[in-house]
Amino acid sequence: MRPPARSSARIVRITRPRDTLLFDLDGTLTDTDALHFKAYQTLLAPLGRTITRDLYKQKIMGAANEAIMAWLFPDEPVARHRDIAEEKERLFRSFAERMLPLAGLTELLAFAEAHRVKTAVVTNAPRVNAEMMLSALGLAARFPVLVIGDELARGKPDPLPYLTALERLDARAERALAFEDSRSGVQAASRAGVETIGMLTGLDDAALRASGASSTIGDFNDPWLRERLAREFAA
């Protein structure tokens, strides 16, 4: 008598295609562009200068302070740039006492926690601003990793901030999604190999896609995003 044949069937474990969410801060977790614009206008007013919203979006939004100050004050020494940048950030913090998370963010972070999704904030904002904003939003404890572009050799649009976040989370670019609202941010995440969703808080769909965004949303309540998260992160 022959022994019973062994089944050739194997148990296949279905794994999630993605397990990491990476977020910019300004304009992504909360809409702060109006406050930053006001801070720059206040900074420039005593000098008899001003900037338009279009210039703000093209030259300032998402850029590192070093690059912004070099553009605004090309005739000033670098040491003076740092002083001016600190004054601008002080003005911003004075305007940013009350902030609200972008619609749907609280629910998204609850989903991430429930499904053990890795999360990080990747920003060009100075640390004091970033920590103040996360605290004001009640999110300081929700992000185990906070990457500050100014503390690295290169900030956005270089991919280094996102590569650093992936390394600190022990995550892989192909299993991550990033959320960004600026050209430099979208470029940084995309160049790091992370698919990037553009936030329509400051720029339009065309500008974000031209910078490398795969898609765009107005906020985190977008039904398309919710369906995608359930499909790719909760399996």
Buried (B, 14 or more C-beta within 10 A) or exposed (E): EEEEEEEEEEEEEEEBEBBBBBBBBBBBBBBBBEBBBBBBBBBBEEEEEEBEEEBBBBEBBBBBBBBBBBEBBEEEEEEEBEEBBEEBBEBBBEBBEEBEBBEBBBEBBEBBEEBEBBBBBBBBBBEEBBBBBBEBBEBBEBBEBBBBBBEBEEBBBBBBBBBBBBEBBEBEBEBBBBBBBBBBBBBBBBBBBBBBBBBBBBBEEEBBBEBBBBBBBEBBBBEEBBEBBEEBBEE
